[in-house]
Each structure stands twice: as structure tokens, then as C-alpha cells.
Amino acid sequence: MRPNGLIGLSITPERWMTDDPPEPNFPDHVDKAVRSVTQLHSDHHGRTTSTQRAVNRVAALMGRPLFIALVGFSAVVWMAANLIAARTGVEAIDPPPFAWLEVAATLFSLLLVVLLLVAQRHEDELNAHRDTLTLELAILSEHKIAKVIQLLEELRRDSPHVQDRQDPQAQQMSEPADAGSVLAAVSAREEQ
């Protein structure tokens, strides 16, 4: 048994006593990227209300295979108890065809669908933020690449050691793309 009753952790008791986890040696740019993604998730979860957190926890619990077994087991127990009551001469609460069970299942299904839609909407907000960030980074990268091509073209023109020649493709690539014109081109292509 590990400290605090945790089983199966591969942390030695000596390591458990230290405050900081081992620091892997990542390059600075990797560390910055990981921190920015972590910050995105942290900001998203920081804006989450306590009600939304509760909905997310319930949805996470309902998404487990054990929950399916629990619901099925409950329905079987309900039907068995009512059948046994009917056979023993005791008045069954919900005799076959189990109308109360049907109503309970219908209400449960309705609540489950609404709960999952609320949880999914919350996750969709995070995905929208992530998609926006990805798009902004792609546009920024495209501008940086265009600038690098511009600088290489200048170097080729200015350096006496590099043969100067005209490269129309490099000339076109040195200009950053206009997102609006790209979107219009994509829309025109889709219409065809």
C-alpha cells in the first residue's frame, strides 16, 4: 500500500515525500507550447460554473461501462421483484407490462439526453477555442514563412556568393496570403 492509500502508483515512498515532480528536460519552445495549451484548458475550466462541473462529473460517470451494467441490473431487479411478488400472492407495485418502469426509463432517457447535450456544449466551447487558436497560429506561421522567403530572396539578390536569378514562385510565396481571398477561393471551389 502506498502513502495516502493509493495502490498501483510507481512512485517510491522517498519520491512521494518530495514536493516537486521530476522535471523532464524539454526544449524551451516545447515547454512554452505545453504551457500555452495547459493555460487554454485551465482558463476554460476556470470559467466553468459549479453546476457545469457537476454536470460534467455526472456525464463522465454515466459514460462508463459499469453504468450500463448498473442500469440493466436495476431494470432486471425491478422486473424480477414484481414478478416474484405476483407469484407469491403479494400485490406487485408494477405488474407486467411494467408501466412504471417504462415511465421511469423514458424520463431517465430524457434527462440523460439533456445532460449529455449540456456536457457536449461545454466541450464544444473548448474545441471552438482550440480551433480558433489553431487557425490563428496557422495564419501567423504563414506570415512568418512568407517573411523568411522574403529575407532569403533579399539575401540571394544582395549576396555576391549566390547566383541572382528570377524565381516567380518564390516571389509569389514571399507575399502572405490574404485569409479573405483564400476563403473566397474555397467557397468558389465548393460551389463548382
DOVONU-371669 format. One record per atom (N, C-alpha, C): residue in three letters; x, y, z. Coordinates in pm, whole numbers. Example, Ala and Ser with C-alpha at 12.3 -4.5 7.8 and 13.67 -1.06 7.14 Angstrom:
! DOVONU-371669
{'ala', {1319, -569, 780}}
{'ala', {1230, -450, 780}}
{'ala', {1320, -330, 780}}
{'ser', {1285, -225, 708}}
{'ser', {1367, -106, 714}}
{'ser', {1290, 3, 787}}
//
This chain:
! DOVONU-371669
{'met', {84, -117, 0}}
{'met', {0, 0, 0}}
{'met', {88, 124, 0}}
{'arg', {56, 219, -83}}
{'arg', {132, 343, -95}}
{'arg', {79, 446, 4}}
{'pro', {154, 556, 23}}
{'pro', {105, 662, 109}}
{'pro', {-32, 711, 63}}
{'asn', {-112, 755, 156}}
{'asn', {-247, 804, 131}}
{'asn', {-338, 697, 75}}
{'gly', {-303, 571, 88}}
{'gly', {-390, 463, 44}}
{'gly', {-394, 442, -106}}
{'leu', {-304, 501, -180}}
{'leu', {-304, 485, -325}}
{'leu', {-233, 356, -363}}
{'ile', {-298, 278, -445}}
{'ile', {-244, 149, -485}}
{'ile', {-203, 158, -632}}
{'gly', {-93, 93, -663}}
{'gly', {-54, 80, -804}}
{'gly', {26, 196, -859}}
{'leu', {62, 292, -777}}
{'leu', {146, 400, -826}}
{'leu', {290, 356, -827}}
{'ser', {364, 399, -924}}
{'ser', {504, 357, -936}}
{'ser', {597, 459, -872}}
{'ile', {550, 532, -775}}
{'ile', {632, 632, -707}}
{'ile', {681, 569, -578}}
{'thr', {811, 577, -558}}
{'thr', {867, 520, -435}}
{'thr', {829, 610, -318}}
{'pro', {825, 556, -196}}
{'pro', {791, 639, -81}}
{'pro', {884, 758, -65}}
{'glu', {1014, 740, -98}}
{'glu', {1106, 852, -88}}
{'glu', {1068, 961, -188}}
{'arg', {1034, 922, -308}}
{'arg', {997, 1018, -412}}
{'arg', {865, 1085, -376}}
{'trp', {775, 1009, -312}}
{'trp', {645, 1061, -275}}
{'trp', {659, 1177, -176}}
{'met', {761, 1173, -92}}
{'met', {777, 1273, 11}}
{'met', {825, 1407, -44}}
{'thr', {886, 1411, -161}}
{'thr', {934, 1538, -215}}
{'thr', {817, 1616, -272}}
{'asp', {835, 1747, -280}}
{'asp', {725, 1833, -323}}
{'asp', {710, 1840, -473}}
{'asp', {819, 1843, -546}}
{'asp', {814, 1867, -690}}
{'asp', {828, 1738, -768}}
{'pro', {749, 1723, -877}}
{'pro', {767, 1607, -963}}
{'pro', {898, 1621, -1040}}
{'pro', {952, 1511, -1089}}
{'pro', {1077, 1521, -1166}}
{'pro', {1054, 1606, -1291}}
{'glu', {1148, 1694, -1320}}
{'glu', {1138, 1782, -1435}}
{'glu', {1204, 1717, -1556}}
{'pro', {1125, 1684, -1659}}
{'pro', {1188, 1632, -1781}}
{'pro', {1261, 1746, -1851}}
{'asn', {1362, 1712, -1925}}
{'asn', {1441, 1812, -1996}}
{'asn', {1382, 1834, -2135}}
{'phe', {1291, 1930, -2145}}
{'phe', {1230, 1966, -2273}}
{'phe', {1293, 2094, -2322}}
{'pro', {1304, 2111, -2453}}
{'pro', {1349, 2240, -2506}}
{'pro', {1250, 2349, -2466}}
{'asp', {1298, 2473, -2460}}
{'asp', {1214, 2585, -2417}}
{'asp', {1089, 2600, -2502}}
{'his', {1102, 2585, -2635}}
{'his', {985, 2605, -2720}}
{'his', {879, 2498, -2696}}
{'val', {920, 2375, -2663}}
{'val', {824, 2269, -2631}}
{'val', {755, 2301, -2499}}
{'asp', {834, 2345, -2401}}
{'asp', {778, 2380, -2271}}
{'asp', {677, 2494, -2284}}
{'lys', {709, 2595, -2364}}
{'lys', {616, 2707, -2385}}
{'lys', {488, 2662, -2453}}
{'ala', {499, 2573, -2550}}
{'ala', {380, 2522, -2619}}
{'ala', {291, 2443, -2522}}
{'val', {354, 2359, -2440}}
{'val', {278, 2281, -2343}}
{'val', {209, 2373, -2243}}
{'arg', {280, 2476, -2199}}
{'arg', {221, 2570, -2103}}
{'arg', {105, 2647, -2164}}
{'ser', {116, 2684, -2291}}
{'ser', {6, 2760, -2352}}
{'ser', {-118, 2673, -2368}}
{'val', {-101, 2546, -2405}}
{'val', {-216, 2455, -2414}}
{'val', {-275, 2431, -2275}}
{'thr', {-188, 2414, -2177}}
{'thr', {-235, 2396, -2040}}
{'thr', {-311, 2520, -1993}}
{'gln', {-262, 2638, -2029}}
{'gln', {-330, 2762, -1991}}
{'gln', {-466, 2771, -2058}}
{'leu', {-478, 2729, -2185}}
{'leu', {-606, 2729, -2255}}
{'leu', {-707, 2642, -2180}}
{'his', {-665, 2520, -2142}}
{'his', {-753, 2430, -2068}}
{'his', {-785, 2486, -1930}}
{'ser', {-685, 2543, -1865}}
{'ser', {-706, 2599, -1731}}
{'ser', {-804, 2715, -1735}}
{'asp', {-790, 2802, -1834}}
{'asp', {-883, 2915, -1847}}
{'asp', {-1025, 2865, -1873}}
{'his', {-1038, 2765, -1959}}
{'his', {-1170, 2710, -1991}}
{'his', {-1235, 2650, -1867}}
{'his', {-1160, 2571, -1794}}
{'his', {-1215, 2508, -1674}}
{'his', {-1233, 2609, -1561}}
{'gly', {-1155, 2716, -1561}}
{'gly', {-1172, 2821, -1461}}
{'gly', {-1302, 2898, -1479}}
{'arg', {-1348, 2909, -1603}}
{'arg', {-1474, 2978, -1631}}
{'arg', {-1595, 2887, -1611}}
{'thr', {-1570, 2761, -1581}}
{'thr', {-1678, 2664, -1564}}
{'thr', {-1748, 2687, -1430}}
{'thr', {-1880, 2690, -1435}}
{'thr', {-1956, 2708, -1311}}
{'thr', {-1959, 2577, -1234}}
{'ser', {-1996, 2587, -1105}}
{'ser', {-2003, 2465, -1024}}
{'ser', {-2111, 2371, -1076}}
{'thr', {-2220, 2427, -1128}}
{'thr', {-2326, 2344, -1186}}
{'thr', {-2274, 2269, -1308}}
{'gln', {-2198, 2339, -1393}}
{'gln', {-2143, 2274, -1512}}
{'gln', {-2043, 2165, -1473}}
{'arg', {-1964, 2190, -1369}}
{'arg', {-1871, 2086, -1323}}
{'arg', {-1946, 1964, -1275}}
{'ala', {-2057, 1986, -1204}}
{'ala', {-2138, 1873, -1157}}
{'ala', {-2196, 1795, -1275}}
{'val', {-2245, 1868, -1375}}
{'val', {-2299, 1802, -1495}}
{'val', {-2189, 1721, -1563}}
{'asn', {-2069, 1778, -1574}}
{'asn', {-1959, 1707, -1638}}
{'asn', {-1921, 1581, -1561}}
{'arg', {-1922, 1590, -1426}}
{'arg', {-1889, 1471, -1346}}
{'arg', {-1994, 1362, -1364}}
{'val', {-2122, 1401, -1361}}
{'val', {-2229, 1302, -1379}}
{'val', {-2220, 1241, -1518}}
{'ala', {-2196, 1323, -1621}}
{'ala', {-2184, 1271, -1758}}
{'ala', {-2065, 1176, -1769}}
{'ala', {-1955, 1209, -1700}}
{'ala', {-1838, 1121, -1703}}
{'ala', {-1869, 988, -1636}}
{'leu', {-1942, 992, -1526}}
{'leu', {-1979, 866, -1459}}
{'leu', {-2073, 783, -1546}}
{'met', {-2167, 849, -1611}}
{'met', {-2263, 777, -1696}}
{'met', {-2197, 722, -1822}}
{'gly', {-2084, 774, -1858}}
{'gly', {-2015, 728, -1978}}
{'gly', {-1930, 604, -1956}}
{'arg', {-1934, 546, -1840}}
{'arg', {-1854, 427, -1810}}
{'arg', {-1933, 300, -1834}}
{'pro', {-1866, 193, -1873}}
{'pro', {-1936, 66, -1896}}
{'pro', {-2009, 13, -1772}}
{'leu', {-1955, 42, -1654}}
{'leu', {-2019, -3, -1531}}
{'leu', {-2159, 57, -1517}}
{'phe', {-2177, 179, -1566}}
{'phe', {-2308, 243, -1557}}
{'phe', {-2411, 168, -1640}}
{'ile', {-2373, 121, -1758}}
{'ile', {-2464, 42, -1842}}
{'ile', {-2507, -84, -1767}}
{'ala', {-2411, -150, -1705}}
{'ala', {-2441, -270, -1629}}
{'ala', {-2534, -238, -1512}}
{'leu', {-2511, -126, -1446}}
{'leu', {-2594, -86, -1332}}
{'leu', {-2738, -59, -1375}}
{'val', {-2758, 10, -1486}}
{'val', {-2893, 38, -1535}}
{'val', {-2963, -92, -1574}}
{'gly', {-2894, -178, -1647}}
{'gly', {-2953, -307, -1685}}
{'gly', {-2986, -392, -1564}}
{'phe', {-2894, -396, -1468}}
{'phe', {-2917, -474, -1346}}
{'phe', {-3037, -421, -1269}}
{'ser', {-3049, -288, -1260}}
{'ser', {-3163, -227, -1190}}
{'ser', {-3295, -263, -1256}}
{'ala', {-3301, -261, -1388}}
{'ala', {-3424, -296, -1458}}
{'ala', {-3459, -443, -1435}}
{'val', {-3360, -530, -1440}}
{'val', {-3383, -673, -1418}}
{'val', {-3432, -697, -1275}}
{'val', {-3370, -630, -1178}}
{'val', {-3412, -645, -1037}}
{'val', {-3555, -595, -1019}}
{'trp', {-3590, -483, -1080}}
{'trp', {-3726, -428, -1070}}
{'trp', {-3828, -528, -1127}}
{'met', {-3800, -582, -1246}}
{'met', {-3893, -677, -1306}}
{'met', {-3901, -805, -1225}}
{'ala', {-3787, -855, -1180}}
{'ala', {-3786, -979, -1102}}
{'ala', {-3862, -961, -971}}
{'ala', {-3842, -850, -904}}
{'ala', {-3912, -827, -777}}
{'ala', {-4062, -822, -798}}
{'asn', {-4107, -759, -904}}
{'asn', {-4251, -752, -930}}
{'asn', {-4307, -887, -973}}
{'leu', {-4233, -965, -1049}}
{'leu', {-4279, -1099, -1089}}
{'leu', {-4286, -1192, -967}}
{'ile', {-4185, -1186, -884}}
{'ile', {-4184, -1270, -763}}
{'ile', {-4299, -1230, -671}}
{'ala', {-4325, -1103, -656}}
{'ala', {-4436, -1056, -573}}
{'ala', {-4568, -1108, -626}}
{'ala', {-4587, -1104, -759}}
{'ala', {-4711, -1152, -819}}
{'ala', {-4728, -1303, -797}}
{'arg', {-4622, -1381, -803}}
{'arg', {-4629, -1527, -785}}
{'arg', {-4653, -1568, -639}}
{'thr', {-4604, -1486, -549}}
{'thr', {-4620, -1521, -407}}
{'thr', {-4751, -1469, -349}}
{'gly', {-4830, -1401, -429}}
{'gly', {-4959, -1352, -384}}
{'gly', {-4955, -1214, -324}}
{'val', {-4838, -1152, -319}}
{'val', {-4825, -1015, -270}}
{'val', {-4857, -922, -387}}
{'glu', {-4922, -811, -357}}
{'glu', {-4956, -718, -465}}
{'glu', {-4828, -653, -519}}
{'ala', {-4805, -668, -647}}
{'ala', {-4685, -611, -712}}
{'ala', {-4703, -460, -729}}
{'ile', {-4597, -386, -708}}
{'ile', {-4600, -240, -726}}
{'ile', {-4619, -205, -873}}
{'asp', {-4553, -280, -959}}
{'asp', {-4556, -253, -1104}}
{'asp', {-4568, -386, -1178}}
{'pro', {-4692, -440, -1188}}
{'pro', {-4708, -569, -1254}}
{'pro', {-4679, -559, -1404}}
{'pro', {-4651, -675, -1468}}
{'pro', {-4627, -672, -1613}}
{'pro', {-4746, -606, -1682}}
{'pro', {-4723, -529, -1778}}
{'pro', {-4605, -498, -1860}}
{'pro', {-4516, -389, -1805}}
{'phe', {-4511, -367, -1676}}
{'phe', {-4417, -276, -1609}}
{'phe', {-4430, -131, -1658}}
{'ala', {-4547, -76, -1642}}
{'ala', {-4574, 61, -1688}}
{'ala', {-4488, 163, -1614}}
{'trp', {-4470, 145, -1483}}
{'trp', {-4388, 239, -1406}}
{'trp', {-4242, 233, -1451}}
{'leu', {-4194, 116, -1481}}
{'leu', {-4057, 101, -1529}}
{'leu', {-4041, 171, -1664}}
{'glu', {-4143, 160, -1748}}
{'glu', {-4140, 225, -1878}}
{'glu', {-4137, 377, -1863}}
{'val', {-4218, 431, -1772}}
{'val', {-4219, 575, -1748}}
{'val', {-4084, 620, -1692}}
{'ala', {-4032, 543, -1597}}
{'ala', {-3903, 578, -1537}}
{'ala', {-3792, 575, -1643}}
{'ala', {-3794, 475, -1730}}
{'ala', {-3693, 465, -1836}}
{'ala', {-3705, 582, -1934}}
{'thr', {-3828, 621, -1966}}
{'thr', {-3848, 733, -2058}}
{'thr', {-3797, 863, -1996}}
{'leu', {-3833, 889, -1871}}
{'leu', {-3785, 1010, -1803}}
{'leu', {-3633, 1010, -1788}}
{'phe', {-3579, 894, -1753}}
{'phe', {-3435, 882, -1739}}
{'phe', {-3365, 909, -1873}}
{'ser', {-3421, 857, -1980}}
{'ser', {-3364, 880, -2114}}
{'ser', {-3366, 1027, -2150}}
{'leu', {-3478, 1093, -2119}}
{'leu', {-3489, 1236, -2148}}
{'leu', {-3384, 1315, -2070}}
{'leu', {-3371, 1287, -1941}}
{'leu', {-3272, 1356, -1859}}
{'leu', {-3130, 1326, -1906}}
{'leu', {-3105, 1204, -1945}}
{'leu', {-2973, 1165, -1993}}
{'leu', {-2936, 1241, -2120}}
{'val', {-3031, 1252, -2212}}
{'val', {-3004, 1324, -2337}}
{'val', {-2974, 1471, -2309}}
{'val', {-3054, 1534, -2222}}
{'val', {-3031, 1674, -2190}}
{'val', {-2896, 1692, -2121}}
{'leu', {-2865, 1604, -2028}}
{'leu', {-2738, 1610, -1956}}
{'leu', {-2621, 1597, -2053}}
{'leu', {-2629, 1504, -2145}}
{'leu', {-2521, 1486, -2242}}
{'leu', {-2509, 1604, -2337}}
{'leu', {-2623, 1664, -2374}}
{'leu', {-2616, 1782, -2460}}
{'leu', {-2548, 1900, -2388}}
{'val', {-2577, 1918, -2260}}
{'val', {-2514, 2026, -2184}}
{'val', {-2364, 2001, -2172}}
{'ala', {-2327, 1877, -2140}}
{'ala', {-2184, 1843, -2129}}
{'ala', {-2113, 1859, -2264}}
{'gln', {-2179, 1817, -2371}}
{'gln', {-2118, 1828, -2504}}
{'gln', {-2101, 1974, -2545}}
{'arg', {-2199, 2058, -2512}}
{'arg', {-2188, 2200, -2545}}
{'arg', {-2068, 2262, -2475}}
{'his', {-2046, 2222, -2352}}
{'his', {-1931, 2274, -2277}}
{'his', {-1800, 2231, -2343}}
{'glu', {-1792, 2107, -2385}}
{'glu', {-1671, 2060, -2454}}
{'glu', {-1656, 2125, -2591}}
{'asp', {-1769, 2153, -2657}}
{'asp', {-1763, 2220, -2787}}
{'asp', {-1705, 2361, -2774}}
{'glu', {-1731, 2428, -2662}}
{'glu', {-1672, 2560, -2639}}
{'glu', {-1520, 2551, -2635}}
{'leu', {-1468, 2450, -2565}}
{'leu', {-1323, 2431, -2560}}
{'leu', {-1269, 2399, -2700}}
{'asn', {-1339, 2315, -2773}}
{'asn', {-1295, 2281, -2909}}
{'asn', {-1297, 2403, -3000}}
{'ala', {-1395, 2491, -2982}}
{'ala', {-1401, 2614, -3063}}
{'ala', {-1282, 2704, -3031}}
{'his', {-1248, 2715, -2902}}
{'his', {-1130, 2794, -2864}}
{'his', {-1004, 2733, -2924}}
{'arg', {-995, 2601, -2919}}
{'arg', {-878, 2532, -2972}}
{'arg', {-870, 2551, -3124}}
{'asp', {-983, 2542, -3193}}
{'asp', {-984, 2561, -3338}}
{'asp', {-943, 2704, -3375}}
{'thr', {-992, 2802, -3299}}
{'thr', {-956, 2941, -3325}}
{'thr', {-806, 2962, -3304}}
{'leu', {-754, 2905, -3195}}
{'leu', {-611, 2916, -3168}}
{'leu', {-529, 2851, -3280}}
{'thr', {-572, 2734, -3326}}
{'thr', {-502, 2665, -3434}}
{'thr', {-503, 2749, -3561}}
{'leu', {-618, 2809, -3593}}
{'leu', {-628, 2893, -3712}}
{'leu', {-538, 3016, -3700}}
{'glu', {-540, 3080, -3583}}
{'glu', {-455, 3198, -3563}}
{'glu', {-307, 3162, -3574}}
{'leu', {-269, 3048, -3518}}
{'leu', {-129, 3006, -3528}}
{'leu', {-91, 2970, -3671}}
{'ala', {-183, 2911, -3746}}
{'ala', {-154, 2878, -3886}}
{'ala', {-134, 3005, -3968}}
{'ile', {-219, 3105, -3944}}
{'ile', {-204, 3232, -4016}}
{'ile', {-73, 3300, -3977}}
{'leu', {-42, 3299, -3848}}
{'leu', {84, 3357, -3801}}
{'leu', {203, 3284, -3862}}
{'ser', {198, 3152, -3866}}
{'ser', {307, 3074, -3925}}
{'ser', {323, 3105, -4073}}
{'glu', {211, 3122, -4141}}
{'glu', {216, 3154, -4284}}
{'glu', {283, 3288, -4306}}
{'his', {253, 3386, -4221}}
{'his', {316, 3517, -4232}}
{'his', {466, 3508, -4203}}
{'lys', {503, 3428, -4104}}
{'lys', {644, 3412, -4073}}
{'lys', {719, 3344, -4187}}
{'ile', {659, 3245, -4247}}
{'ile', {722, 3174, -4359}}
{'ile', {739, 3269, -4477}}
{'ala', {637, 3351, -4502}}
{'ala', {647, 3448, -4611}}
{'ala', {762, 3545, -4585}}
{'lys', {778, 3585, -4461}}
{'lys', {888, 3676, -4427}}
{'lys', {1023, 3609, -4446}}
{'val', {1034, 3483, -4409}}
{'val', {1159, 3410, -4428}}
{'val', {1191, 3400, -4577}}
{'ile', {1091, 3375, -4660}}
{'ile', {1114, 3368, -4804}}
{'ile', {1157, 3505, -4857}}
{'gln', {1096, 3611, -4807}}
{'gln', {1138, 3747, -4847}}
{'gln', {1284, 3770, -4813}}
{'leu', {1324, 3732, -4693}}
{'leu', {1462, 3753, -4650}}
{'leu', {1558, 3668, -4732}}
{'leu', {1520, 3547, -4764}}
{'leu', {1606, 3462, -4848}}
{'leu', {1620, 3521, -4988}}
{'glu', {1512, 3575, -5041}}
{'glu', {1518, 3638, -5173}}
{'glu', {1609, 3761, -5169}}
{'glu', {1600, 3838, -5061}}
{'glu', {1689, 3954, -5046}}
{'glu', {1834, 3910, -5037}}
{'leu', {1858, 3804, -4961}}
{'leu', {1993, 3752, -4947}}
{'leu', {2047, 3706, -5083}}
{'arg', {1963, 3641, -5160}}
{'arg', {2007, 3595, -5292}}
{'arg', {2040, 3713, -5381}}
{'arg', {1963, 3820, -5373}}
{'arg', {1991, 3938, -5456}}
{'arg', {2114, 4013, -5408}}
{'asp', {2134, 4018, -5275}}
{'asp', {2241, 4102, -5219}}
{'asp', {2375, 4031, -5207}}
{'ser', {2375, 3900, -5193}}
{'ser', {2500, 3829, -5169}}
{'ser', {2575, 3806, -5300}}
{'pro', {2705, 3840, -5302}}
{'pro', {2784, 3817, -5424}}
{'pro', {2816, 3669, -5444}}
{'his', {2801, 3588, -5340}}
{'his', {2836, 3446, -5349}}
{'his', {2720, 3359, -5399}}
{'val', {2602, 3418, -5407}}
{'val', {2484, 3342, -5451}}
{'val', {2441, 3397, -5586}}
{'gln', {2416, 3304, -5678}}
{'gln', {2375, 3345, -5812}}
{'gln', {2237, 3411, -5805}}
{'asp', {2225, 3531, -5861}}
{'asp', {2098, 3602, -5862}}
{'asp', {2017, 3555, -5982}}
{'arg', {1894, 3516, -5957}}
{'arg', {1805, 3474, -6065}}
{'arg', {1663, 3507, -6027}}
{'gln', {1577, 3510, -6124}}
{'gln', {1436, 3538, -6101}}
{'gln', {1363, 3407, -6070}}
{'asp', {1287, 3407, -5962}}
{'asp', {1208, 3290, -5924}}
{'asp', {1066, 3339, -5896}}
{'pro', {978, 3328, -5997}}
{'pro', {841, 3381, -5980}}
{'pro', {764, 3310, -5867}}
{'gln', {791, 3182, -5849}}
{'gln', {720, 3109, -5743}}
{'gln', {763, 3161, -5605}}
{'ala', {892, 3183, -5587}}
{'ala', {940, 3238, -5460}}
{'ala', {886, 3380, -5439}}
{'gln', {875, 3455, -5548}}
{'gln', {819, 3590, -5540}}
{'gln', {675, 3586, -5491}}
{'gln', {596, 3492, -5545}}
{'gln', {457, 3478, -5500}}
{'gln', {449, 3431, -5356}}
{'met', {536, 3339, -5318}}
{'met', {532, 3283, -5183}}
{'met', {581, 3382, -5078}}
{'ser', {653, 3485, -5120}}
{'ser', {703, 3583, -5023}}
{'ser', {593, 3679, -4977}}
{'glu', {480, 3678, -5044}}
{'glu', {366, 3762, -5005}}
{'glu', {272, 3678, -4919}}
{'pro', {241, 3722, -4796}}
{'pro', {148, 3646, -4712}}
{'pro', {10, 3640, -4776}}
{'ala', {-54, 3528, -4759}}
{'ala', {-186, 3508, -4818}}
{'ala', {-289, 3591, -4742}}
{'asp', {-388, 3639, -4815}}
{'asp', {-499, 3711, -4755}}
{'asp', {-606, 3609, -4720}}
{'ala', {-641, 3600, -4592}}
{'ala', {-736, 3498, -4546}}
{'ala', {-871, 3513, -4616}}
{'gly', {-913, 3637, -4640}}
{'gly', {-1041, 3660, -4708}}
{'gly', {-1042, 3606, -4850}}
{'ser', {-932, 3628, -4924}}
{'ser', {-928, 3579, -5063}}
{'ser', {-918, 3427, -5065}}
{'val', {-850, 3368, -4968}}
{'val', {-843, 3221, -4961}}
{'val', {-982, 3165, -4933}}
{'leu', {-1056, 3227, -4841}}
{'leu', {-1191, 3182, -4810}}
{'leu', {-1282, 3195, -4931}}
{'ala', {-1269, 3304, -5005}}
{'ala', {-1350, 3323, -5126}}
{'ala', {-1316, 3217, -5230}}
{'ala', {-1188, 3183, -5243}}
{'ala', {-1147, 3080, -5339}}
{'ala', {-1202, 2944, -5298}}
{'val', {-1200, 2913, -5171}}
{'val', {-1254, 2786, -5122}}
{'val', {-1405, 2781, -5147}}
{'ser', {-1474, 2891, -5119}}
{'ser', {-1620, 2896, -5140}}
{'ser', {-1653, 2880, -5288}}
{'ala', {-1575, 2945, -5374}}
{'ala', {-1599, 2932, -5519}}
{'ala', {-1575, 2789, -5565}}
{'arg', {-1473, 2724, -5510}}
{'arg', {-1443, 2585, -5546}}
{'arg', {-1556, 2492, -5501}}
{'glu', {-1610, 2518, -5382}}
{'glu', {-1719, 2435, -5330}}
{'glu', {-1847, 2450, -5411}}
{'glu', {-1870, 2571, -5464}}
{'glu', {-1990, 2595, -5545}}
{'glu', {-1983, 2520, -5677}}
{'gln', {-1862, 2500, -5729}}
{'gln', {-1845, 2426, -5856}}
{'gln', {-1873, 2283, -5828}}
//
